Every structure is written in C-alpha cells, then in structure tokens.
C-alpha cells in the first residue's frame, strides 16, 4: 500500500487478501491499494431512465434537529431501547425512545450506538458461487452465537456489509434474489435480537456503480433506487435499531481513486446518494424517518471530500459515513520492524490523533451533522499491546466528539497485512481480548 498524500488526501484503501476479501480501508493521511473486483454484473443498467432527485443542503448543516451540543456527547442520551428481537416476518415494535420512529435526533442515536463491530468478509463477498458466497472469503456461516458474543463484549452496533451485485436480475425491475434478501434479514435479526443496532449497506458494487465520466449516471442512479426500494420495503416495519448505508466507498477508478476523486465524480456521488435516500423515504412506514448513512467519495474524511458532500434534502436524519484508518502506517502498514508501523502511544501520537479528530468534528458534529466512523482498526503485527493502547485511545477520542467507531473485522488474524480480525468466529472466542477490552472500557467510560 502506497501512501497517497495529494489534494483531498487520504482516500480509503482496500486490499484483496484473506481469501480474496477486503483487508481494510483508510481515510485522511492514509493509503490505497488495489480493489477486489473484475466480475460482471448480471443486472446491467440498460434502458433505465433518469433516477433520483435533486439534493440540497451542505454536509455541515442540519435543518431539522440534531443539536450540536458539546464534544463529549452531541446530545441527550436516548431512552427506552428495546431488548427484544425482530421476527423475519416484519420487524420490531417499540424502539429507541419508545416509538421506533421520530423522537430522537441523529446525534442522540449515534451516542446510543456506543461501539461497533463489522461483520466483514462475509455477505460482502464478490464470489459468484451463490451457494457458498457467505463463506467464500474464509469466514464461517454467521450465527446468533456470534452476535451474542459481540454483545457480551460491550459492542452495541454491528455493521453488515452486503454485496448485492450478483443477486439481482436485469432491467427494468432489477429483482433481488429472495433467498439472498432473506439471509441478509436473518443476520440483521441476529443483531437486533441482542438489542444492538444493525447497519445494512451496499458494499462491493464497483462492477456497476461508477463515478467515471463515461458511465450512464442517470441509469445507475435509477438502478440504485430500484434496489434500495426493494431492500427498504423488506425492512420498512423495523424500528430505529435498523439503519441503512447507501453505498460503501463509491469512487473513481483512475489516478484519483484514493485521493478524493474529481469535482465531477463527487457531484455524481451526490446524485447517487440522493437517489438512494429518496427511494428509501418513498417506501413509507418507518423508512419515512429511517436513519440513513451516506458516504463521501471513498468514505474519505478529507476536508475537500466532506465539504463536497451534499445532504439530500438537508435531511436531519442523514448520518455521514467516514472511514478513518489513522494513522495509516500503524493501522495498515505491513512492516514488522518499522517503529511507526508497530508502535503507538507517545504524547505526540496522542496529540496528532486528537488534532485529526478535531478537524473532523469541526466539519460535521460541531455543525449538528452526525458521523459514524464505519471502518477503522489496526492489523496484527505481533504488537498487541500497542494496538490495545491505540484502540482504547481512539474509541475514547471518537466518542468524546459525539461520533461512533465501528472496528473493521475481516476475520483475518495473521501478520500478512490483513489481520484486522478480533473475533474467532469458529470457536466464539476473542483472538485479542485486550484490544476488545480496551475499546469496551473506553466506550463505557465516555459519556
């Protein structure tokens, strides 16, 4: 991975190790690598009309109610979180603050989400073997027991990356395979059964979601809307514990891929986010006020990319999704001897981290716009003590600024550059318990 430090620097990075899956992604002051891809989409975009609608409002503004509050919380805590699960037939009743719908702000919700974990390299696989796609990148079938273990450790949110590209049909309906949608819902229910928050997204859609000038952007926006309409309808009765994320790391595929893209590409992304949000809202039910995450270009946290993001309809229930593998050399570097790669914890390290998070805070939460750090973490380099120190400090600092950190866990635990995994999913034990404890203690001690 080569560090990329151009304008709008620090795009996210992604590698294809650990059985072809993604090792991790980065943001400000971080680097990029080759993306997994190359397969063709079964759906296509032919024959579609203009999709989506106009988007308005700056990324840093919120018209309808998230109070900015102080750095420590970003709003009052929510009440009445339901502990029950969700049946596969139709969703929970109740919800955050009692109604499951309209009486909590985005900043309050993010505060209640506390600490998150990614079910990485699972439903986001890009294998075309539908029968084994969930396990094709080396992780076992997801179970309720896994989610029980995650909850027991102190996490309160699980992000479920999902690749839909090989599970829907052709134009004009783009019908999603029912068995795939059923499986996504079943996994979401595992999370909800434990009273946690579940995030369902569109992940590796690179084969058909393009920001490049040659793409038919209107047709792609309409295709995005068609898919989100189906996903949203399946979950329309679920309460506020279920969130959507429009896209993962939409990005260009040229030299600007990990450096923030181009102004034109960032404008196209605004169109795609608006198409997804409008489609979700149009399904009604609890989706009329569903909390929805939208990414910047490649989920890049740079000032240029954040400022270019347009919040669809200035919707106060939109949460900005960023990926911050910070600092990049420690988080994603592969050297087992370079001090910058294996050590973290000096006063200078802490100050630099605080400064970087202050910059993000000033761009978004300080202006009333909620933020979820959808991916962050560090790879194993036989440096568990340093990783635990970094993890605890990072969670505390992110939480103190009213944002939510969600650790990227891809299941890999080796030292080959993709070892973000914390949970041994086969044996339901924590491979690095000190890292998990450091995060949980930091989240619990930060208001």
C-alpha positions in Angstrom: 0.0 0.0 0.0 1.4 3.3 -1.1 0.6 6.4 1.0 -1.3 8.9 -1.1 -1.0 12.5 0.1 -2.4 14.5 -2.8 -5.2 17.1 -2.6 -8.2 15.6 -0.8 -5.6 13.2 0.5 -6.1 10.0 2.4 -8.7 8.2 0.4 -9.6 4.8 1.7 -7.7 1.7 0.8 -8.7 -1.8 0.2 -6.8 -5.0 -0.3 -7.9 -8.3 -1.6 -6.0 -10.7 0.7 -7.5 -13.1 3.3 -9.1 -15.4 0.7 -9.8 -12.6 -1.7 -11.7 -10.4 0.8 -11.0 -6.9 1.8 -8.4 -6.3 4.4 -9.3 -2.8 5.3 -9.8 0.8 4.3 -8.4 4.1 5.2 -9.0 7.8 5.2 -7.2 11.0 6.0 -3.4 10.6 5.7 -3.7 7.0 4.6 -3.1 4.9 1.6 -4.7 2.9 -1.1 -4.3 -0.4 -2.8 -6.0 -2.4 -5.5 -9.6 -3.3 -5.1 -11.1 -6.7 -5.4 -13.3 -6.8 -8.5 -13.4 -7.7 -12.1 -16.6 -9.7 -12.3 -19.5 -8.6 -14.4 -22.9 -7.6 -13.2 -25.9 -9.8 -14.0 -28.3 -6.9 -13.9 -26.9 -4.1 -16.1 -28.3 -0.7 -16.5 -29.8 -0.7 -20.0 -33.0 1.0 -20.7 -33.4 2.9 -17.5 -34.5 6.5 -17.2 -33.2 9.3 -15.0 -33.3 8.3 -11.4 -33.0 10.0 -8.1 -33.9 13.6 -7.4 -32.1 16.8 -6.6 -30.2 17.1 -3.4 -29.8 20.1 -1.3 -28.1 21.3 1.8 -24.4 21.4 2.9 -22.8 18.5 4.6 -22.2 20.5 7.7 -25.8 21.7 8.2 -28.8 20.1 9.7 -32.2 21.7 9.3 -34.4 19.6 11.4 -32.9 18.9 14.7 -29.6 17.3 15.6 -28.3 19.6 18.2 -24.5 20.0 18.1 -24.1 20.0 21.8 -20.7 19.6 23.4 -17.9 17.4 22.2 -18.5 14.9 24.9 -21.9 13.8 23.8 -23.6 15.6 20.9 -27.0 15.4 22.6 -29.0 13.8 25.2 -28.9 10.1 25.6 -31.8 8.1 24.2 -34.1 6.1 26.3 -36.2 3.1 26.1 -34.0 0.9 23.9 -35.8 -2.3 23.1 -34.1 -5.5 24.0 -36.3 -7.9 22.0 -35.5 -9.3 18.6 -37.2 -9.0 15.3 -39.1 -11.7 13.6 -38.3 -12.5 10.0 -41.8 -11.6 9.1 -41.9 -7.9 9.9 -39.8 -6.0 12.4 -39.8 -4.8 15.9 -42.3 -2.8 17.8 -41.2 0.0 20.1 -37.6 1.1 19.6 -35.2 3.9 20.6 -37.1 6.4 22.8 -40.2 4.2 22.6 -41.7 4.8 19.2 -39.1 3.4 16.8 -39.6 6.5 14.6 -39.4 10.2 15.2 -38.4 11.2 18.7 -34.6 11.1 18.7 -32.0 13.1 16.8 -29.2 11.6 14.8 -26.6 12.8 17.2 -28.5 11.2 20.1 -28.8 7.9 18.2 -25.1 7.8 17.4 -24.4 8.4 21.1 -26.6 5.4 22.0 -24.9 3.2 19.4 -21.7 3.4 21.6 -19.3 1.0 19.9 -19.5 -1.0 16.7 -18.1 -4.1 15.0 -18.1 -5.1 11.3 -19.2 -8.5 10.1 -16.5 -8.1 7.3 -15.6 -10.5 4.5 -18.9 -12.4 4.8 -22.0 -11.1 3.0 -19.8 -8.6 1.1 -18.0 -11.4 -0.8 -17.9 -10.9 -4.5 -17.9 -14.7 -5.3 -20.4 -15.7 -7.9 -21.0 -19.0 -6.2 -24.3 -18.2 -4.7 -24.5 -21.4 -2.6 -21.3 -20.6 -0.7 -20.9 -16.8 -1.1 -21.3 -16.1 2.6 -18.3 -18.3 3.4 -16.2 -17.9 0.2 -13.8 -15.5 1.8 -12.8 -17.8 4.6 -15.3 -17.0 7.4 -17.9 -19.4 8.7 -21.7 -19.0 8.4 -22.9 -16.3 10.6 -24.8 -17.4 13.7 -26.8 -16.0 16.6 -24.0 -17.1 18.8 -21.5 -14.8 17.1 -23.8 -11.8 17.7 -24.3 -12.9 21.4 -20.5 -12.9 21.8 -20.2 -9.4 20.2 -22.9 -8.0 22.5 -21.4 -9.7 25.6 -18.0 -8.0 24.9 -19.6 -4.5 25.1 -20.4 -3.7 21.4 -23.8 -2.1 20.7 -23.7 -1.9 16.9 -23.0 -4.3 14.1 -22.4 -3.2 10.5 -23.4 -5.8 8.0 -21.6 -5.2 4.7 -23.6 -6.7 1.8 -22.7 -7.1 -1.9 -25.8 -7.2 -4.0 -24.2 -7.1 -7.4 -24.6 -10.8 -8.1 -28.0 -11.2 -6.6 -30.4 -9.3 -8.7 -31.9 -9.5 -12.2 -31.9 -7.4 -15.3 -33.7 -4.2 -16.1 -36.3 -2.9 -15.7 -37.2 -4.4 -12.3 -33.7 -5.5 -11.1 -35.4 -8.0 -8.8 -33.3 -9.1 -5.9 -32.9 -12.8 -5.2 -35.3 -13.6 -2.4 -33.0 -16.1 -0.7 -30.2 -13.5 -0.5 -32.5 -10.9 0.9 -33.9 -13.4 3.4 -30.3 -14.2 4.6 -29.5 -10.5 5.0 -32.6 -10.1 7.1 -31.9 -13.2 9.2 -28.4 -11.8 10.1 -29.9 -8.4 10.9 -32.3 -10.2 13.2 -29.4 -11.9 15.0 -28.1 -8.4 15.8 -31.4 -7.0 16.8 -32.3 -10.0 18.9 -29.5 -8.8 21.2 -30.8 -5.3 21.4 -28.0 -3.9 19.3 -28.1 -1.7 16.2 -27.8 -3.2 12.8 -26.5 -1.4 9.7 -27.3 -2.8 6.2 -25.5 -1.4 3.3 -24.5 -1.7 -0.4 -20.8 -2.7 -0.3 -18.8 -4.0 -3.3 -21.0 -2.7 -6.1 -18.0 -1.5 -8.1 -18.9 -3.5 -11.2 -22.0 -1.3 -11.8 -21.8 1.8 -9.6 -19.4 4.0 -11.5 -18.4 7.6 -11.0 -16.4 7.8 -14.2 -17.4 10.2 -17.0 -18.2 7.5 -19.5 -20.8 5.9 -17.3 -24.6 6.4 -17.7 -25.0 8.2 -14.3 -28.8 8.6 -14.7 -29.3 4.9 -15.4 -27.1 3.9 -12.4 -29.0 6.3 -10.1 -32.2 4.7 -11.2 -30.8 1.2 -10.6 -29.7 2.2 -7.2 -33.1 3.5 -6.4 -34.7 0.2 -7.7 -32.6 -1.9 -5.4 -33.0 0.3 -2.3 -36.8 0.3 -2.9 -36.8 -3.5 -2.5 -34.4 -3.5 0.5 -36.3 -0.7 2.2 -39.6 -2.4 1.7 -38.3 -5.6 3.3 -37.3 -3.6 6.4 -39.9 -0.9 6.5 -41.5 -2.0 9.8 -38.2 -2.2 11.7 -37.5 0.4 14.3 -34.6 2.8 14.7 -32.2 -0.1 15.6 -32.0 -0.8 11.8 -30.0 1.7 9.8 -29.2 1.8 6.1 -26.0 2.9 4.4 -26.5 3.9 0.8 -23.0 2.9 -0.5 -19.7 1.8 1.0 -16.8 3.5 -0.8 -18.0 4.8 -4.1 -15.0 6.1 -6.0 -13.3 6.8 -9.3 -11.1 4.1 -10.9 -8.3 6.3 -12.2 -5.4 8.1 -10.5 -7.8 10.0 -8.2 -9.3 6.8 -6.7 -7.7 7.2 -3.3 -7.1 10.9 -3.4 -10.6 12.2 -3.2 -11.8 11.8 -6.8 -12.6 14.7 -9.1 -15.2 17.5 -8.6 -17.3 15.9 -11.3 -17.2 12.5 -9.6 -18.2 14.0 -6.2 -21.1 15.6 -7.9 -22.2 12.3 -9.4 -22.0 10.7 -6.0 -24.4 13.3 -4.6 -26.8 12.2 -7.3 -26.5 8.6 -6.3 -26.9 9.3 -2.6 -30.0 11.3 -3.3 -31.5 8.6 -5.4 -31.0 6.1 -2.6 -32.4 8.3 0.1 -35.4 9.3 -1.9 -36.2 5.7 -2.8 -35.9 4.7 0.9 -38.1 7.5 2.1 -40.7 6.8 -0.6 -41.4 3.3 0.8 -43.0 4.9 3.8 -43.6 3.1 7.1 -40.7 3.6 9.5 -38.5 4.3 6.4 -40.0 7.8 6.2 -37.8 8.6 9.2 -35.2 5.9 9.0 -31.7 7.0 9.9 -29.5 6.6 6.7 -25.8 6.8 6.4 -24.3 8.3 3.2 -20.5 8.3 2.3 -18.2 10.9 0.9 -16.1 9.9 -2.1 -14.4 6.6 -1.0 -15.7 7.4 2.6 -12.7 9.8 2.6 -12.5 12.1 5.6 -10.6 14.9 4.0 -11.9 18.4 4.2 -12.4 18.7 0.4 -14.4 15.5 0.3 -16.6 16.3 3.3 -17.3 19.8 2.0 -18.3 18.5 -1.4 -20.9 16.1 0.1 -24.5 17.3 -0.3 -27.0 16.1 2.3 -30.2 15.0 0.3 -33.0 17.4 1.1 -31.0 18.7 4.1 -32.5 15.7 5.9 -31.6 15.8 9.6 -31.8 12.0 9.8 -28.8 11.6 7.5 -25.6 10.5 9.1 -22.2 10.9 7.3 -20.2 7.8 6.9 -16.4 8.1 7.0 -13.5 5.5 7.2 -10.5 6.6 9.2 -7.7 4.1 9.4 -5.5 6.5 11.4 -2.6 6.7 11.4 -2.2 4.8 8.2 1.3 3.3 8.8 0.3 2.0 12.2 -3.2 0.9 11.2 -2.4 -0.7 7.8 1.4 -0.8 7.4 2.9 -4.3 6.9 6.4 -3.8 8.4 7.1 -5.9 11.5 10.1 -3.7 12.4 9.4 -0.1 11.5 8.6 1.7 14.8 5.9 3.8 13.0 4.2 0.5 11.9 4.3 -1.4 15.2 4.4 1.3 17.9 1.8 3.8 19.1 1.2 5.7 22.3 3.6 8.6 22.7 2.4 12.1 23.7 3.0 13.2 20.1 0.9 10.3 18.8 -2.0 11.2 21.0 -1.8 14.9 20.1 -1.8 14.1 16.3 -4.8 11.8 16.7 -6.7 14.4 18.7 -5.9 17.1 16.1 -7.1 14.9 13.3 -10.4 14.1 15.1 -10.9 17.8 16.0 -10.7 18.6 12.3 -13.5 16.1 11.5 -15.5 17.2 14.5 -15.3 20.8 13.4 -16.5 19.9 9.9 -19.6 17.9 10.9 -20.7 17.2 14.5 -19.9 20.7 15.6 -22.4 21.9 13.0 -25.1 19.4 14.0 -24.3 16.6 11.5 -23.9 13.2 13.0 -20.9 11.0 11.9 -20.3 7.3 12.0 -16.8 6.0 11.5 -17.9 3.0 9.6 -14.5 1.4 9.4 -11.2 1.8 11.4 -8.8 -0.6 13.1 -5.2 -1.9 13.0 -3.7 -5.0 11.6 -1.8 -7.6 13.6 2.0 -7.2 13.6 2.7 -9.0 16.8 2.2 -5.7 18.6 -0.9 -6.4 20.6 -0.1 -4.0 23.5 0.4 -1.1 21.1 -2.8 -2.0 19.3 -4.8 -2.1 22.5 -3.4 1.3 23.6 -4.3 2.8 20.2 -7.7 1.2 20.2 -8.7 2.4 23.6 -7.4 5.9 23.0 -9.1 6.1 19.6 -12.5 4.9 20.8 -12.4 7.4 23.7 -11.4 10.3 21.4 -14.0 9.5 18.8 -16.8 9.0 21.4 -15.8 12.3 23.1 -16.5 14.1 19.9 -20.0 12.5 19.5 -19.1 10.0 16.8 -19.4 6.2 16.6 -16.3 4.0 15.9 -17.0 0.6 14.2 -14.0 -1.7 14.1 -13.3 -3.4 10.7 -13.1 -7.2 11.5 -12.5 -9.3 8.4 -11.7 -12.5 10.3 -8.0 -12.5 9.5 -5.7 -12.7 12.4 -2.3 -13.3 10.9 0.6 -10.9 10.2 0.3 -10.9 6.4 -1.2 -7.4 6.2 -4.9 -8.3 6.5 -5.1 -9.2 10.2 -7.9 -6.9 11.3 -9.8 -9.9 12.9 -10.6 -9.8 16.6 -13.3 -12.5 16.8 -12.5 -16.1 16.3 -15.8 -16.9 14.7 -15.3 -20.7 14.6 -14.6 -21.0 18.3 -16.5 -17.9 19.6 -13.5 -16.5 21.4 -11.7 -13.3 21.1 -8.3 -13.7 19.5 -7.0 -10.4 21.0 -9.1 -9.9 24.2 -7.0 -7.0 25.4 -7.9 -4.9 22.3 -11.6 -5.7 22.8 -11.5 -4.8 26.5 -9.7 -1.5 25.8 -12.3 -0.5 23.3 -15.2 -1.6 25.5 -13.8 0.2 28.6 -13.2 3.4 26.6 -16.7 3.3 25.2 -18.3 2.7 28.6 -16.3 5.4 30.3 -17.0 8.1 27.7 -20.4 9.8 28.1 
